[in-house]
Structure formats: C-alpha cells, structure tokens
Amino acid sequence: MATHPVKKSAAPAKAAKPKSAALRKPATARPSRATDTKKKARPKVDPVAVELVRNSLVAATEEMKSVLMRTSYNMIIYEALDFTVGLFDAQGQTMSIGLGLPMFIRGMSDVVKAKLEHWGEKDIHPGDILLTNDSYLTGAHLNHLTFSMPVFHKGKIVAFSTCMAHWQDIGGILNGFTTDIYSEGLQIPLVKYHVRGKLNTELRDLILMNVRRPDRAEGDLEAQLSACRMGVKHVEELMTRHGAETVTAAMDEIMNHSEAEARAKVRLIPDGVYEAESWMDDDAIDIGEPVPIRVKVTVKGDEMTVDLSSMSPQVKGFFNSCAGVACAQVAFKCLTLPRDNPINDGNFRPLKVIIPQGTVVSATRPAPMRVWMTYPMTVVDTIFKALAPAIPDLVIAGHHADLLTANVNGIHPADGKLFMYLGGLIGGGWGAKSDEDGVNVTVCMNDGDTHNGPSEQVENKFPLLVKHYTMRTDSGGAGQFRGGLGAETELLALSRVNFLTRSDRVVNTPWGLNGGQSAMGNQIGLRKKDGTRSFFPNGKVNLRLDTGESYILRSGGGGGFGEVKKRKRESVLRDLRLGYISRQAAERDYGIILSAAELAALPAQGAEG
Amino acid sequence: MTPQARTRIAADIGGTFTDVAAFDEKRGVLMLGKTLTTHHRLISGILDGMRKAGVTIEEANLFLHGSTIAINTMLERTGAKAALITTRGFRDIYEIGRINRPDSFNLRHRKHAPLIERDLRFEVTERLKADGSVYQELEMGEVEAIAAELERLKIEAVAVLFLHSYRNPAHEHKVRDYLRKRLPGVFISASCDLVQEYREYERTSTVVANAYIGPRVDNYLGEIEQEMKSGKFGGKFLVVQSTGGLYALNEARQDCVRMMESGPAAGVIGTQALCHVLGIDNAIAFDMGGTTAKAGVVREGTALVTGSVMIGGYLTGLPLLTPMIDIHEVGTGGGSIASVSVSGALRVGPQSAGASPGPVCYGLGGAEPTVTDANLVLGRLDPKRFLGGEMLLDKAAATAALKEKIADPLGLSVTDAALGILRIASASMSHAVKGVTTDRGLDPGAFPTLFAYGGAGPLHASMVARELRIPQVIVPRAPGHFSAFGMLLSDFRRDLVRSQFIGLNAVEMGQLETWFAELEQQGLAALTDADLGTRKIVIGRALDMRYVGQEHAVTVDMPLSAFKRGDKKALKRAFDTLHEERYGRGSPNEQAEIVSIRSTVTGVMKKPKLEKIAKGTAKPRKEALTGTRKVYFEGKGWAQAAVYQRDALLAGNVIAGPALIEEHATTTVLQPGDTLKVEPYGNLQIAIAKK
C-alpha cells in the first residue's frame, strides 16, 4: 500500500507567469447586437414565430438527449449524463445545447468552429460526419468524442447537429497518474467519419482497435450518430415549416433577447475590478505543491471581462484542461440567466474572456488532461469569490468542488473475473448565500443531473458492503448562514480490491464569504481490520485493500456566509436538533451554551448519527 | 342495499370539480353529475354529485372512488407526525437522495424536502446482505427503546425500512408486528409490504410517503364508508389505484400510496376501454384542464404503465416506487398566463392563473391574459354558455387585457396575439405527447388517434393533432367527466414486483415459476379477500432485465406461453426485441440478467355495456344547430362557424368544419377542412384536414 507523502512546506508559493502570453481572442468576436439595435430598428420578425422556433429548438436538443441516453451503452452517458448535444448555426454559434454537464457549455461551439475552419464551408458536404476527440479543441479528456453533421437547406449549410459523449474507454494506461496526453489514449484529429454518406471503414477499424471494449464503444458511437441525425431532422423540419429566413431571423431575435436580458443583469453589478485567488492542493505529481487559481473580473456598464492571465501555468499531472472560457461562461450564466433556454450564444455576448495559452485551463499539447474537470469547478467558485464584494446577494460561498469518485477493481470471487466499479460520486456540501443556508450533499458544479448509485445495487454487483452513507456533522462552514453538509461513506472490501482516488481540495477547503467560515474539506481514509481508521493528508491515493479493510470517502461541506454572531439562536438550535452540528461546534463556532431544558429536548441520537 | 341494487357509482374528486358517473346495469343508462369540490369536507361533494346525477347510494351494488386526498396530503404537507426506523448507518439516505442537480446553473437550487426530518429518523442495529442472509442480527432492545421514545413524542405513523428487505422481509416484519402491538392506534408501514424492489432511497421515500399520508387517508376512507353505511349501502367499496385498477377498501386504507394518481389514471383506462369498443389498437389519451395537459398511451390495446414516479415534479419531487399509468405532463392549461418578457419575447406559461383568480374573463380578479381568454376573444368559447351558462364570461375585459399586455407591446393585432398564444400553447402540449412516446422509443406517428378530454381538451385537440400530424381525434361522451366514466370500466388489479438478481443463464425455469407463483398467490389472495365474485382472472408476467454489465434495466412483458413451455430462449428473445425497439439495438449474443420479476393479477369485473345512441341521418337535426358564430382560425382568419348542441346530435351525423360543438363542460372546435362524424356510441370522431 502506498500513498503520496505530503511535503511539510504548505505555504503557497507564487507561481511563475505562463510563458506564452499571447492574448486569445475574446470569446465574443461578434459585435454587440443590442447596442446596434439601439441605433437602428430591429428587423421585423413575427414574435409568435420566434417563440415557436425557440420552443422547437429546446425540444430538438431535448429529443437528441433522449435518443442518446436511450441508445447509449455506458452508464457514464445515461446515468452521469457525461455528454452534450447541440445545434449550431452556420458560423458555429450555439443555437441550443442540451446538457449534460454544465461545464460543457462552451467546448462544442469551439469544436464546430474548428471544423468549419479546418475544412471550410466548401469542403463540407451533405452526408459528411465530422469527428474529433482532440483534447486541445474539446477542452477536455480524450474520452469525449465529438461528432457533427452539417444541415443543408437549398444547397447551403444552415446548421450543425453535434453530439459529444464520454466513452468509457479510449485506450491509454488503465490506472495511476499520467504525465502526458500520449499515455491517455487514442488521439483523433479532425477527420471525416463519413464522407458524403459513406462510412470511412479504415478509420472505424483504427478506432475500435485502440479501445478496450470495442463492442461497447461501437454502441455508444451509433447512439451519438442517432442523436445527431435527430437534430438534423428537427432543423430540416423547422426550415421547411417556417422557411430558412424566418428561422435565421428568429434565431437572431432569440439571441438578442438573451443578450438584452443578460446585459440588464450585468448593469446591476457595480462597475469595478474584482480579483480573487484560491489554491488547488497539488497536481498529483508534485504532491503538496499548491496550484494557484487567480481571476480578475472587470465590470463596466453592461459588459463583464474575466481575465484568467494569472492562472497557474499548465501542470505536470493530469488536471489540465482548456475549460477557461467555459468556467467564465458557467459563472456568468449562473449570475445572469440561469434558467434561460435554449442555452445560446446571445447570453454570452456581454462577456469577454482573456486567457493566454498554456495555463492550467488553456493547456497546450502534450499536457495530460485526463482529470480535466476538477480545477475548473474551483475557477468558477473563485469568480464568485471575486464578485462577492460587489454582489453579495447573488453569489455563493465555496463548495466541495470535487466528484469524490474512486476507481475500485479486482477479481470478483463469484466468477473469478475482473470487475470495475466507479465508486463514490457521493455529493457534497454547497456554499451558503446571503439569505440561505447551503444545500447538503449534492453533486458538484461540473455535474448537473448526475445520480449516485443505490447501495443495494453496489452490494448486488460487487464484493463490497456499504457500512454507512451519512451526512457529515459539522462539515458545513459556520456563518450567519451555514454551508451545506458534506457526506461520508465507508465501503468494506469482501475480497481484495485495488483502489484509486484523484480528489483535491483536501488541504484548501471550501471558503466562506462575508465573514462566513470555511468548511471541512474532502478526505480519503482507510479502516484497518483492527477497526482503527486514518485519513490521508492528500486526496490522491493508490492502494490495495485486503478483505476486511474499508475505504472511506468524505466530501467537504460548503462555506458559510456572513458572521457567525449574526446567526439566529433558533437556527443553531435547529441544527443541533437535526444533528447538522455538534454541541461542541455550537459552543465553539457560535458561542451558544444550552440551557438544561434545551439540552433535555435534544434527541438522543444527535450529532453522532 | 336494497335487494334490487344494481347501479355502479363512480366518484372522482379532483382539484376543482367532483364528478360522479353512475351506470344502471338493468336499464343500461349512464348518469352524470358534476359539482365543485368541497375541500373542507370532501364527502359533501360526493353526495352532491350523486344528487346531481340522480342516484342514491342505496341503489348501488358497487361504489368506486378516486380522490386527490393522497397526493394533496403529500404536496400540501398536511400529513401525520411520522418517524422512520431504518438500518444503522442509513438514516440520511432519505435526505441525501440521488444528489442530482437538474437545475444546473441555478445557485438557488434546492433539494427535495423530506417528509420526516432527521431527528425523527431512527437507526437500529441489523443488517442483511444482498442475498438476504443475515450479516448482523436485529437488536430488538433498541427497537423497544425507540418505541418508548415514539410514544413520548406522540408519533402518529411509523415507516420501517431495512436494507435488502426485498430479499428477506423478516427484520421489517418483526419490527412492524412489535410496533403494532406496542403502539396501538399508530399507523405502521413496512417497506416490503408496499414494494419489494431494490433502490433504498426510492423505497424509503415510498414507505415514508405511505406513513405520512396514511392516517389521513385511512380516516377519510373510513368516514366515507361510515357515510355509505348510514345511507344503507350494502355493496362493495373499491378504490382506484394509480394504475387505473381497483383495490379493496381495506387495502387502500393501509397501502395508501397506491391511490396517488387515481384520477388521471382512470381517464387513460377510459380511453383504453373505448379503444376496445371502437376497435382501435394504438391511441394517445390527451387530458387538458385548467393548469396542466397530460398525455398517456394505449398501445396494442393496453395502457402503458410505469414503475416509478416523482411526486412534486422532477426538480425537487419525492420518488415513489409504485406502479402507475405512464403519464407525461406539461404545465399548459386554460389558465396558463401569456406574457411579454422585458426583452420582448412572447411566453405562454408556466405561470398559471389557476381557478382563482383565474383568467381575466372570469371576472374574479385575474388581470393577466390566459389561454382561456384567447379562446374567448377568438370566438371559440361563448361568453354566455360557459359551464352550461353557470358562469358569464367577460369578453371585453379579456380583449382589453390581451391588447394592453400582449398585442400592443408586440405590435400585433389582438386576434393575432390571441391566435399566437393558442399556437404556442398547442406546440408545448404536443411536447407532452412526444414525451410519453419518444422517451419510450415509440414513434408518435404510430398512434393515429388522439382521445381528447378534460375541460379544455376538446377545445385544443384539433390544433394539437395538427402539430403532431395525428389524423384522427375522438372526443368521448362526457369528456368533462371522463375519469369518473373510466372508473366504471376498470377491473380489480394487483401489481406485484420483487427484485431478484440472477443471470438468465443461471436461473432454472422451475425456480422462476416458483417465484412468480409466490407473487401471484399474494394477488389471488387479495382478490379472494375482496370477494367480488369475479369469474375471469388474467395474469400478466414481466421481467426487468438488462445485459450483463449494464446498470439500467427495462421491463419486458413476457408471454405466459413461454413459461408453460419452459422456454427460456423466448424470454431472451423478448428482451432482445424490446431492447432493439426502444434503444435502437438488441444484442442476441450478449448475456442478459434478471433484476426484478413482476406480476399483475387482474380480476375482470362485469362491465357496463355501453349503449349506442339514437341514429340519425348524415345531416344533424334542426334542433341540434343553435346558431353560428364568428371564429378566428389560423391561415383562414374570421369565418362563420356553425354551433351545435352536442346532446342533440345523433349517431351518423356528419359536420364539416368550421364548427363548434358545445356541451356542458366543454366545446369541441372543428377547424376548416376537419370533418366530424358521430359514431354509434355517441363519440365524436374527427378527421383532421390534411395540409
């Protein structure tokens, strides 16, 4: 059994500036529409048609989602919803996307634009299917295969129907910690999977030879193509029904509406420059070496600029991504139009993102990307932290910001075969707000409609026994409003198993805002056969459990909001009654000492449950 | 009951109205009554409805009842002070749930709110393993201590859930029996008595919901029984389940969650029954009321059923593992509010004016224009004949609101604004229909008939059908009482399920037969206890299956003949076929495994024989035509529409659109090009114009 040692020098060292500082074009290259329309009258579009087109686009991507989820083979797609489907206009702008995971709000539009640029409109034909999994285009790991089909109307490209989904396996090393992209699996550049309706069989064979379960991969591939076809069908119907001109004009209107409403929201944010910094524990290679996350947000009038120039340079371990723009967009959407549908580019026109190449969220080849999703969650939280002084009522304190998953595998004693279990995904605490406690035990920012798995299912399938799955007393940050609680689960190995985790935010725990306290962080632990248990100082653990030993996953809570002394006594008493906090915490954090009568009224099985 | 009692009475209590449908078996006459739901004392509404229908309980040999009591108690959180007893280490399962965050960008998202808070969720030492064997013995001493605490806290209901109780109910039953003895008068519910399926969160949520609503539902049904007895009712009292099937009163008073969605389910059962009469295999049941539109599916003559549901919506609802008619709902109804957003976008819903204050035209204080206001302004509703003239509608107010709030801001005429609202509403309702078909891998095009009912269904059906390219609409008799009517046509039914994880290769057919027989024995016993004298019993079998390695299982209906022949290959074939149909591909070469076994025991009841209505000629009688009215149609503008009185139509009458068919609770709209025929049983059969 081995885990990484922790360096004692935990003081965060200033990270060097990234070498390449070439400014990337702001995400919104298009001129602002709303300001244009102030000057000249809008083109007249039937508002009923606009609403019908809007409904149809939302329904189209929902149906693409439904097709993908029903026809895919792997659970990561249909339970974890690790996919995105979308419709993009002829320039690659997002018309509507169906998530999937919130962090995929951006990547697909970039991929469609890259495809357009690569082939040019002239070299994309009816029946072509365009494919890539290039990490530095999708922004994520190699498991994300992105297929696009052009939609033609009267001989011209009017849209792209696109589907990205997570394949269970794309080759590369099975366990452990990677240090470059080559060890992470098959890389597929921009290629045509179908050329004018004809399958490129050599390409298919090449892909299937490089993955561990070609049968499953082929199933997922077909599911993705079905989803794309569904999108093509919907766009064609829309064009036939309303005419291409109306659809285009309606789409412009929809984006203008989103833009205007987003600008109105930004206008409510006081002008200013807002900065914040936070730290990741380490990159799984240089253990104990913290990684800085720095954001600078400038608000001026109805525009917001997120500058990520001072982020850590890309790291040696597999936590790199190209999700910087997505981070800014996720934060922006949360703060402006969280429920605006369809998700479209109009929403993001008031947002500019400045990000040089080579940071940990704008990585370049050959940076390893396998666990791309962890750091961006903290980037989003840090943007909220930066804006807290300006808009305390809109932001949220830090959350546990990690998936808390474990790769568990071994030989199943029942049949002598290798079993693989993606354990964990236990949810954690969310930050408190200016008027509300944080949410308990809920999946982190990267994931949306992702479900945990029933313990009864786990025990039926694997040689494991779930000892408990509980909320973690005292894990939420104290404050006028308390952070949400994290969770703890312990699984007993009924035979020998391998165990690997890639968690972060163990040392750098979720922060509070406006005087609220920080929460307990994530933790990985082990219980030996003699019953003693211990927790690792770091979240990256790679070890083997003997029969009778248990692993423990703990998720952090959410940060508190506002000063503790402002918390109402009755709220503290309620937390005590429900065992959300212990009596010690009530005294230590809130200075509340119970009367004899209050003590007697507390339930017998309080905090320790 | 008088010796000549021969009437079956169905009473359906809905949010706004209480409907009674009664069928006199001897005379073959259907009687209907509709009255406002009396929320303070629900039974008053039933009695009033019976008066309006002209029946007394004394004449009844069968009383069938569906009610919103169960779901309202849950949604309004007016249930009992309840506690949960569960396996040590798992009391938080109910609060943790499935950890998902569907409203992904909303920083103010919330989780479901448990019906039992953490301090009333107790843990005891006990543990079963996945195979049902005991890992840790049940510590009864702990249970005894908890019982004393429950007594001190004056707990009214207790839910019991232990892990893997679907494989071995012994621990749950031991605790249940002890508590029943120890805490008389307290409602005790064990999860394995309700559902024997794996998934501890959903099962906990189900048993907690049952305990939470139990005392109130039990009390309510008891009161009705008392009232019936004092009215000299001597027949059988059956309650409608969410499957549309019936169960006995004493079962309903204990297994309360099973009646959660009785009303909407009965409408789909009514559709299914009409399909049999009319020789239709595949149809959509479309039910539109004041706040929602619901769609169900009849496929190959059978209403589709699902095994789980979220009560309170997907975002923050509580799951129940209980069989239920598969219904997809959208928040579009007559009361849906139309609005223009700050940026100038036109929206319809999801806000609803409901019944109070209601649409502007009700004159009850509603100020926001709704779908109903749009219908009135476009001439589809008659201001003087709404609800049979019981309520006068204010057309001028509706027009003014539409002009001020929608038409002027958008630069549209009032009629274009109103028609736009109906078009948008129809588009979103068509998504409800698509939801219940495409999500199951069914092609909406394979369902060529739409049954439209509910107060607003017939008003919108021709637009929704056009949207979906469905060629035929059927408006049944009494579309406003259709759920109560559907109850009259239902059967006694018991749905049984048990999780049983085993590879299809490994299981012996004899073993499967034993398991099914055990389940079916429970169903048959319930039927015997109900003492209905049913002669025909139908048994249905299904298996929840998946390919080895998959997580997600699907329910596959199995032909009984396969079990008779001991033909395991037929089971695999049925699974492969369904998988292909629903998921696009089957894998005959991959191994499959069983997750759960399901059985349905149906006691077929004697059905009222539907009566044909009087025959007429193609041309309706003079007295059926009450006048003409200007109605505004898409692509046509204002047109004179003939207005007919539905009661006066005869079988064989043919009416060409544009026309309106008015009856007490609703109006059917025929668009230009549509053709209506009154079929022999009095249902309106509408051929939608081809575009």
Boltz contact constraints between the chains, C-beta under 6 A:
constraints:
  - contact:
      token1: [A, 47]
      token2: [B, 346]
      max_distance: 6.0
  - contact:
      token1: [A, 47]
      token2: [B, 410]
      max_distance: 6.0
  - contact:
      token1: [A, 48]
      token2: [B, 420]
      max_distance: 6.0
  - contact:
      token1: [A, 48]
      token2: [B, 423]
      max_distance: 6.0
  - contact:
      token1: [A, 51]
      token2: [B, 346]
      max_distance: 6.0
  - contact:
      token1: [A, 51]
      token2: [B, 424]
      max_distance: 6.0
  - contact:
      token1: [A, 52]
      token2: [B, 427]
      max_distance: 6.0
  - contact:
      token1: [A, 55]
      token2: [B, 427]
      max_distance: 6.0
  - contact:
      token1: [A, 59]
      token2: [B, 431]
      max_distance: 6.0
  - contact:
      token1: [A, 66]
      token2: [B, 439]
      max_distance: 6.0
  - contact:
      token1: [A, 70]
      token2: [B, 441]
      max_distance: 6.0
  - contact:
      token1: [A, 70]
      token2: [B, 583]
      max_distance: 6.0
  - contact:
      token1: [A, 71]
      token2: [B, 583]
      max_distance: 6.0
  - contact:
      token1: [A, 71]
      token2: [B, 584]
      max_distance: 6.0
  - contact:
      token1: [A, 75]
      token2: [B, 551]
      max_distance: 6.0
  - contact:
      token1: [A, 102]
      token2: [B, 104]
      max_distance: 6.0
  - contact:
      token1: [A, 226]
      token2: [B, 584]
      max_distance: 6.0
  - contact:
      token1: [A, 257]
      token2: [B, 343]
      max_distance: 6.0
  - contact:
      token1: [A, 257]
      token2: [B, 345]
      max_distance: 6.0
  - contact:
      token1: [A, 260]
      token2: [B, 343]
      max_distance: 6.0
  - contact:
      token1: [A, 261]
      token2: [B, 343]
      max_distance: 6.0
  - contact:
      token1: [A, 333]
      token2: [B, 105]
      max_distance: 6.0
  - contact:
      token1: [A, 334]
      token2: [B, 105]
      max_distance: 6.0
  - contact:
      token1: [A, 334]
      token2: [B, 107]
      max_distance: 6.0
  - contact:
      token1: [A, 338]
      token2: [B, 105]
      max_distance: 6.0
  - contact:
      token1: [A, 338]
      token2: [B, 106]
      max_distance: 6.0
  - contact:
      token1: [A, 396]
      token2: [B, 107]
      max_distance: 6.0
  - contact:
      token1: [A, 427]
      token2: [B, 99]
      max_distance: 6.0
  - contact:
      token1: [A, 439]
      token2: [B, 111]
      max_distance: 6.0
  - contact:
      token1: [A, 441]
      token2: [B, 96]
      max_distance: 6.0
  - contact:
      token1: [A, 442]
      token2: [B, 99]
      max_distance: 6.0
  - contact:
      token1: [A, 442]
      token2: [B, 101]
      max_distance: 6.0
  - contact:
      token1: [A, 443]
      token2: [B, 99]
      max_distance: 6.0
  - contact:
      token1: [A, 443]
      token2: [B, 101]
      max_distance: 6.0
  - contact:
      token1: [A, 448]
      token2: [B, 101]
      max_distance: 6.0
  - contact:
      token1: [A, 448]
      token2: [B, 104]
      max_distance: 6.0
  - contact:
      token1: [A, 449]
      token2: [B, 100]
      max_distance: 6.0
  - contact:
      token1: [A, 449]
      token2: [B, 102]
      max_distance: 6.0
  - contact:
      token1: [A, 450]
      token2: [B, 100]
      max_distance: 6.0
  - contact:
      token1: [A, 451]
      token2: [B, 98]
      max_distance: 6.0
  - contact:
      token1: [A, 451]
      token2: [B, 100]
      max_distance: 6.0
  - contact:
      token1: [A, 452]
      token2: [B, 98]
      max_distance: 6.0
  - contact:
      token1: [A, 452]
      token2: [B, 99]
      max_distance: 6.0
  - contact:
      token1: [A, 454]
      token2: [B, 199]
      max_distance: 6.0
  - contact:
      token1: [A, 454]
      token2: [B, 200]
      max_distance: 6.0
  - contact:
      token1: [A, 455]
      token2: [B, 200]
      max_distance: 6.0
  - contact:
      token1: [A, 456]
      token2: [B, 198]
      max_distance: 6.0
  - contact:
      token1: [A, 456]
      token2: [B, 200]
      max_distance: 6.0
  - contact:
      token1: [A, 459]
      token2: [B, 130]
      max_distance: 6.0
  - contact:
      token1: [A, 460]
      token2: [B, 130]
      max_distance: 6.0
  - contact:
      token1: [A, 460]
      token2: [B, 501]
      max_distance: 6.0
  - contact:
      token1: [A, 467]
      token2: [B, 89]
      max_distance: 6.0
  - contact:
      token1: [A, 468]
      token2: [B, 89]
      max_distance: 6.0
  - contact:
      token1: [A, 470]
      token2: [B, 92]
      max_distance: 6.0
  - contact:
      token1: [A, 471]
      token2: [B, 92]
      max_distance: 6.0
  - contact:
      token1: [A, 577]
      token2: [B, 119]
      max_distance: 6.0
  - contact:
      token1: [A, 578]
      token2: [B, 118]
      max_distance: 6.0
  - contact:
      token1: [A, 578]
      token2: [B, 119]
      max_distance: 6.0
  - contact:
      token1: [A, 579]
      token2: [B, 118]
      max_distance: 6.0
  - contact:
      token1: [A, 603]
      token2: [B, 119]
      max_distance: 6.0
